[in-house]
C-alpha cells in the first residue's frame, strides 16, 4: 500500500460510558479509520456522540468514563491504555484539535500571540524570537487582520470568528499527523468559512495530514470529506437525518410606523487605538460608525456580516452592555442610550439576548434547572412550585428532557447548552429578543427545531427579534428584512427575498457567492 494511503488512526468497536447512577452509554461500538491525507466527516445532531468521540481520541474524557474497544495512532501505543501524563507528548504534536467554543478554549488572561508561541515552543526546538516570527506567520495564514496588533490582544478583544482562527492556528502550527476539527467553522462568517476550509485542505495536502472533521453542516461535509460517518444516539446510522431548514419567511414591505418598537439613530461606538505621549487619543477604531435602523413590533430583522464587522458590539449597545460614543437608541419611544443602572434593571425583562457562546453564558456551578429558573425568581414572576413548573415547561419547549434540570452545563453538548440559554431568555416573557448567533452552535436538524420554535413563539406572543448571524441560509428562513453590515457600516438593507435574489452591493454579492450550495 502506498505511504499516502496508510492509516493514521484506527478506531475499533469504541464504546464510551459515563458512570451513573444511572450509567450512560454515549458511544455504542463505532469503528472507523482515516488514512494519511484523507478526511472523514463525523456528522450528527447535538448529543449524538461526535464531540465525546473526539475527546476520547485526545485523552480528555473525565475520570469517571469507561472506554472499551481500541484507538490506535500510527507510531504510538494503543491510546485508550495511556495515562494522562503519557498523552502530553501526543496532544498538540501528533494530534491537534480545534474546539467548538474558542472563548472557553483560550486563556482569557494571556494574549493570543503568547498562547500560540507557547504551543509552538512546547513541541518545537526554537528560540523565543523564532517562535514569535512563526506565530505571526500563522496569524497571516489563517487570515487574521493586522496580525501584529492581534498578536498583543487578549481573547475578549477579538470577535468570535477571530478567536476561532487563533485556535485553528494553534492546532495546525505543529503539523500533527491527525487534526480533529470539532465544528471549526461554526463561529465564522461564510466568506471566512470558505477561506478556512480551503486553508485546511491545502495544509492537509502539504503535510499529508489525516483530518477528522466534526460538523452538523452536511453541505460543508460533502464539500470537504472523502467519507462520512453519521451518528445518532451514539450509533452509526446509514440513513441521513432530515437536514432541512424551515421555508423562507415571506415578509411584507416594512414601513416606519409612528413608533417602532426599536429605533437606532446614528449610533457610533469608537475605541481608542493609539495615544500620544500626553495620553491623548490620536486614533480610534470605529467598531460601529453612524448606524441607523428600526424594528417594528412583531418583526424579525436579520443582521448579517463578516466576523468583526460590528454586529455583536451593536447588539450589546442596545442592551446597555456597551456604552455608545454618540447617537440614540429608542425603545417604545424612550431614549434608553442614556439609562443608568436602575433604568436598565427595569428594562432587562423587556429586552433579552441569546449569546453566541453558550458555555460562557451559563454559570458552571449551578444546574440548568436553576439557571432557567433564576430570571423568573429575580423578576418576581413566580416562586416555589410555580417557578419550578415554568422552568420545566421551558425545558420542554426547547426539547430538553425533564432530567436536564438537575445537570450542570459541562454535562451537555454545545447545542444542548444553547437550548438551555434560549429557555433562560424566554423565561421572563420579553418583548424584544436579540439572537446573537444563537443557532450557530446547533446541528441543522436542531436549528430547524429552534427556528420553528422561535417563529411559533413570535406568532403566539407577538415577539420581536433582532437576529444576528453569519449564516445566510438561517437568516433567509426567519427574517422579514435584512441589514448587511461591513466594517461598522450598514451597506445594504431591504426585504429578505429582495436582498437574497437581487443584491445591489458587491459586498453582499460576495457574501452570497461564498455560501455552499446557495
N, C-alpha and C positions, 0 to 999 in steps of 0.2 A: 504493500500500500504506500502511495506517495506520502512524504512527510506532511504535506499541506492538508491531507485528509485524516491524519492521526488524531484520535480523540483526545481532547484536553481534559474533559470532565465526563465521568460516567456515574450516573446515579441509578441504583437498582433497588426496587421494592422499598422505597423510602416511606416510612411511617413516622409521624411526629405526634406525640401525645402529651398533653399538659396535665399535670397532676390535679386531682379534684379536691374535695368532692363537688360534683362528680367529675371523673376524668373526662377530658375532651380530646378526641382524635381529630386533629386539624388537617393532617395529610394522611391519605389512606393508600399506601402502597404504589406510589407513582415511580416510573422509570423513564430516563431519557439520557441522551449523550449529546455532546457538542464537539464537533471536530474543529481543528485549528482553522481560523479564517471563516468559520460559519456562524450563522445567527439563528438561535432558537427563540421564538416568541412564546412567552408564557402568558396566556390570555384567560381572563375570567373576571367575574364580578367581585365586589368588595367582600372579604371574608371567605373567599374560595380556597385560600391556602397559598397564594402566589408569594406574598412577602415572607411568610413563615418558611417556605422552601428556600428562599434566597438567604435568610438569616441562618438556616442550618448549614448552607454551604460556606458561610463566613464564620461559623462557630460563635454566633452571637445570641443563641437562644438562652433563656433563663435556666437556672439550675434545676428547676422542677420539671424539666422536659425530658421525656424518654424518646430516644431516636433509635429506630430499627432499620435494617437494610444497610446499604453501603454507599458512601460518597468517596469517589476516587479521583484525585487530581494528578495529572501526569508529573512524575518525578517526586511525589510525596507519599507518605503512608496514608492509609485509609483515614479520611478527615474526621469522621464521626467517632474515631477512637482517640483523638488527640485531646490533650488538656488545654486549658486556656492559654498558658504560657507558650505552648508549642505553636499556637496559632499566630503569635506575634510576628514571626518572620514570613508568614503567608499573607496576612491581611495587608493590603496596600502595595504588596510587591508581586506575589503570584496571582492574587485575586484582588481586583479593585471593585469598588461599589459606589454607585450614585444613588443616594437615598431619595425617597419621595418628598420629604419635607426639609428643605435646606436650612431653614431657620433653626430647627431642632438639631440638625447635624453639625452646624458650625458653632464654634465657641464665641459667645457674644462679647467677651472681654479681650479678644485678641484680634488684631487687624487681619483682613482677608489675605494680604500678601504674606504675612508672617506664618499663617496657618498652612499655606501652600509650600512655603520654604521648609517648614517643619516636616511636612510629608516627604519632600524630596530628600532632605538630609537623613531621614530615618532609614532610607533604603539605597541611597547613592553616595559614593565616596567623593564628595565635592566640598569645596571651600564655601564659606558663607556668601561671598560675593558671587561665585559661580552659580550657587543655588538661587540667589535673588535674580540674577540675569535669566536663568531658565524659567523661573516663576513668571517673570514679566512676559517672556515669550509665550508661555501657556495662556496667560491672560489675553494676549493678542489672538492666539489660535481659536479660543472659544468666543471671539467677537465681543469682548468687553470694551465699552467705550472708555477712552482716557485711561489706559492700563496703569500708568504711573500714579495717577490720582486715586484710583480704586485700590491700588496696592496698599495705600496707607489708611483706607477707610475700614470701619467696623461693619459687621453684617447688617446691623439695623439701619445703616446709612445707604444700603443698596436696595433696589427693587427686588421683588420675588424672583423674577426671571434672571436678574444679575447674580443673585445668591446661588441659584441653581447652576449657572455657568461656572461659578467658582468651584462648586462641588464636582462638576464634570472634569475640570482641570486637575483637581486633586486626585480623582480616580484614575486618570489617564497618564499622569506625569511620570509614573514609574514603569510604563509599558507592561502591564500584567498579562499573564497567559490567558486569564479569564476575566472578562469585565461583566459585572452584574449591574444592569441598569434598571432600577425599580421605579418605574414611571418617571424617567428622567426629563421628559419634555412637558409634564403636566403644568408646570408653572410658567411655561414660555409662550409668548405670542406666536402666531402661525409662521411669520417670516423667520424668526429666530429658531423656531422648532425645526423648520426645514434645514436651516444652516447647520444646526447642531447634529441632526440626523446624518446629513452629508459628511460632516466632520468626523463623526464616529465611524462611519463606513470607510472613509479614506484612511483613518488611523488604523482601523481593523485590517485593511488590506496591506498597509505598510508594515505592520508588526505581526501579521498572521494571528490575530487575537480571536479567541472564541468569545462570543457575545451572547449572554442570556438577557433578553430584552423583555421586561415585565411591563405589561400595559393593559389598559381596558379599551384602547383605541384600535379596533380591528382594521380600520383603513390604514393607519400608520404601521401596524404589524405586517399587513400584506406588502407594503412598500419596502419594508426593511428586512424581513425574515426569510430564511431559507426553508424553515419548517415551523409548525405550530404545535403547541400543546395547550388544549383548552381544559381548564379546571372548573369544577362545580362541586361545592361541599367537600373539597379535599380529594376528589377523584377525577381521573381523566375521562372526558366525555368525547364522543365522536360527532355529535350534532351541535353546531354552533348555537349560541343563545340568540335571542332577539336583540339586536343592537341598534334598533331604530329610535330616532328622536321623535317627539310629537310633530304634527304637521305645523308649518309656519303659521304664525298669527296673521290674520288679515285685518289690520287696523284701519280706521278711518282717518282721514287727514285731520291732524290736530291743529286747532287754532287757539290762540292765547285767550282764556276766559278772563273775566274781570279780576278774579282772584284764583290763580292756580294754587295747588297745594304747596308746591315748592318753586321758588323763583330765585335764580342766581344771577346777580348783576355785576359784571366787570370785576370778577374775583382775580386777585393777584396774590400769589404765595411765593415769596423770594427768600432764599437762604444766602447768608453771607458766605462768599467763597474765597475772597482774598482781602487782606488788610495791609495798610501801610505801616510804617514804623511807629506811628502815633496810635495805632489801633483802629483807625477809621476804615470802614469798609470801602474798598475800591472796585470790587466786582461782586455781582450777585449771580447765583444760579436760579434761573426763573423756572421753578417747577410747574407752576400754573400761571399763565400770563393772559390776563384780560378775557376770562371765560364767562359767557352768559348763556343761560338756557332756562327752560321751565318744565315742570312736570304737572300734568293735570291729575286730579283725583281719579283713582281707578285705572290709571295708565301704567304701562311698563315702558320705561325709557332705557334703551341699551346704550352703554358707553364702551366703545372698543378702541383699541390702540395697542401699540407695542409696549413691551416692558420698559418702565422708566419714563413713559410719556406724561405722567402726572395723574393717572386715573385714581389710584389709591389715595394720593395726597388730597385730591379734590373731595373724595368721599369723607375723609377724616375731618376736613374743614366743615362739612355740612353737619357732622356730629359734634362739633366743638372740641375735637381732639387735636386739631391743628389750627393755631392762630393764623388769621389772614393778614396779609400786608396791606391790602386795601380792597374795597368793594363791599357788597352787601349780599346777605342770604336771607330770604323771606320765607317763613313757614306759616301758612294760613294767614298771610298778611303781616306777620310780626317779623321785625328785623332781629334775627337770632345771632347774627355775627358779633354783636356786642354784648351778648349774655354773659353774666357772671356765673359762678358755681351754683348758686341757689336756683337761678333760672334754668340752667341745664339739668339740674336734678329733677325738676318738674317735667321737663321736656323729654327725658330719657324714655319714658313709657311710649311716647308717640312716634319716636324715630329709633329704630333698631338696626343693627348691622350683623351680617353673617360674614366673618372674616375669611381670608384665603387659607390660612394655616390653622386647621382645627386643633392640632396638638398644642400649639402656643395659646389658643383661645380658652382651653379648658384647664381648670386647676387640677394638677396631677394628684392632689391629696384628698379630693372629695369624689364621691361616686357620681356616676352620670345622673342618677335619680336626683341627688341633692343639687347638682349643677342646674338641672332643668327647673327644679322647684325653687331655687334661690331667688330669681326675679319675681316670682309670684308672691313670696313672703316679703321681699324688700319693698314692693309697691303696695303691700297690704291688700292684695286681691283675694286672698283666701288663707286659711291656716288649718293645721291639723289634717283631718281626714279629707277635707275638701281640696286642700292643696295637693295631697297625695293622689287623688283621683284626677286632677288636672294634669299632673305630671305623667301619670300612666296613659292618659288619653293622647297626650302629645307624643310620647314614645311610640304609641300605636300608629299615629298619623305618619310618622317618618319611617315606618317599617322596622322599628327596633322591638325585639321581644320584651315582655314584661320583666324577664330575668336580668335585662341590661341595667336596670335601676340600681342594682347592688354591686356593679362592677366599676372599675376605675378606667380612666382614659387609655392607659397603656395596654389594656386587655382587648382593645378593639383595633380593627383595621382603619386606615386613613379615611375611607369612605364612611364607615360606621361612626367615626368620631364627628365627621362633618354633619351627619344626620342629627346627632345629638345637639350640635351647635344651632342647627335650624330649629329644632324643637325649643331650645332655650330662647331664641329670638322671638318666636311666635307666642311665648308664654304670657306676655303682657298685652297681647291684642293690639299691636302697633298700627298706626295709620300709614307710615312710610317705612319700608324695609329696604336697606341698601345691601345688595348681594355682591360682595367684593370677591369675584372668582369663586363663588360659593359652591359650584359643582365641578370645579376643575380637578378635584382630588377623587372624583367618583368615576366608576366604570360607566360605560354608556347606557347599560340597562338601568342602573340605579339613577343615572342622570335623567332618564326618561321618567322614572317614577317620581323623582323630586320635582322636576319641571311640571309634570301633570298635577302634582300636589300643590305647587305654588300657584298654578293657573286656576285650579279649583278653589283654593282659599281666596284668591283675588276676587273671583265671582261671588263667592259666598259672603265675604266680609268687606268687600269694596276696598281692598288693599291697593296700595300704590308701590311700585318697585322702581328703584334705580339699579339696573342690572349691569354690573361691571365685569367684563370678560375679554379674553383674547380669542375665544373660540367663536368664530363667526357662524358655525352651524348651530350652536346653542343660542346665540343672540337672535338668530333668524326665527327660531322656534318659539320664542317667548316675547319678543319686543314688538311694540306698536311703532315706535320710532327709534332711530339710531343717531347717536353723536359719534363722530370719528375724531379721535384726539391724536395729535402728534406734537412732540416737543413742547408740551404745555399749552398748545392752542387747539381750538375746535376747528378742524379743516373742512368738515362736511357734516351736514345733518339733514334728516328728512325721513320719509316713510321707510320702513324696513325693506319692503319689496322693491321700492324705487332705488334705494342705495345698493341693494344686493344685485339687482339686474341692470341698473343704468348708472353706475358710479361716474361722477364728473372728475374728481381729483385723481391725479396719478398715484398718490399715496394710497388711496382707497383701492384703486385697481391692483396695486401691488400686494396689498393685504389679501384680497380675494384670490389672486393668482397663486398665492402660497398655500392655500388650503387644500390638503389632499382630497381628491375625489370631487371637488366642487367645480 
